[in-house]
Amino acid sequence: MKEKNKIKVGVIGASGFTGEVLIDLLFNHSQVETIALSSRQLEGRNVTDVFKHLSIKSDMKFTSPEDDIFNECHAVFLCTPHGNSMNISKNFLKKKIKVIDLSADFRLKEAEVWNKWYDTQHSNPELLSESVYGLPELYKEDIRVANLVAVPGCYPTVSLISILPSLNLEQKIKSITIDAKSGMSGAGRSSVDNHLEKEMLNNFRLYGEKGHRHYPEIKQVVDSLSEENIDLTFTVQLLPIMKGIYSTTYINFEGTLRSDMVKIYQDYYNTLKNITVVDKPPDLLDVVGTNDCKLFLQTTTTDNQILVTACIDNLLKGAAGQALECFNLMFNFEQSTGLN
């Protein structure tokens, strides 16, 4: 494809872990021309001087998020802290620029719920109904025609992939318990730089004990797919590693299981090369550095229960990789373009 025919994209908030991974993906995407990267902290610095290990060649410098060059984009990726995207997305949408938001600003459909969990007022609640939740495994066709996509959080991504095939069954689900563990990069670059890595050396801890912000994301999707109220429990812990999420999900059905659950999951994901049902519990290293998700299913000593083990790279399938999947769908490219 000639350069003039490529999709022009920009990344606002490109200095974090997710932004770094996204930059690498975009610069190596055959259909993309990356024309702008913003970071207030890194403004004026060359991207290759900051991220020396990336496999890119460019003399591009970080610019201000207010730079007019972003108005020349066909799509912008927003990797900003929660509460920022809601204030800048409308201007891009008015200019027919597609927005792929990696923050939480447009994931929840009810402003009151967002206000409660993020402890602030949503400044553009009318956009919540316009946004599409960027989980291709469920909303692929909606993403194709979307102008505003809210990329799911890392925990909801692995959690929902673990339970979607079960929610698709006629047999009712009584309860779901999700116990997930993440590497430190999920806390953000500033947290890691501020001694989190030292704190977590040979350590392991629970966090979000009063309720994690990703809970309402998962609950929202579960409720939309079930006519019955399903009791949902969600807990998270921090691992002394940098990348990856490992989750164990207990799904309790009403009555004895009547289906071959391994086959149910295999059939549900049989068209997706990056989601595989494996025959032994996966190692986290199997997926780190990839856009893959690996699932392992087993029954337990409880007749009506299955246990689903799943793992992803939180910065790829849990963030930048999934954002690129959404981008590909929005611009009619193969979903996995630039991710293999």
GIBEL-V947151 format. One record per run of one state. SS is the DSSP state (a for helix, b for strand, c for the rest). FROM is the first residue (numbers start at 1). TO is the last residue. Records with the same first field share a line. If there is no record, write none. Layout:
BEGIN
SS = FROM-TO / FROM-TO
END
This chain:
BEGIN
c = 1-2 / 6-6 / 13-16 / 28-31 / 39-45 / 51-60 / 62-62 / 64-67 / 73-74 / 79-84 / 95-97 / 102-110 / 119-124 / 128-131 / 134-135 / 145-147 / 151-153 / 168-172 / 183-183 / 188-188 / 201-204 / 208-214 / 226-230 / 239-244 / 254-260 / 269-274 / 278-283 / 287-292 / 300-304 / 313-315 / 331-340
a = 3-5 / 17-27 / 47-50 / 68-72 / 85-94 / 111-118 / 125-127 / 136-144 / 154-167 / 184-187 / 189-200 / 215-225 / 261-268 / 284-286 / 316-330
b = 7-12 / 32-38 / 46-46 / 61-61 / 63-63 / 75-78 / 98-101 / 132-133 / 148-150 / 173-182 / 205-207 / 231-238 / 245-253 / 275-277 / 293-299 / 305-312
END
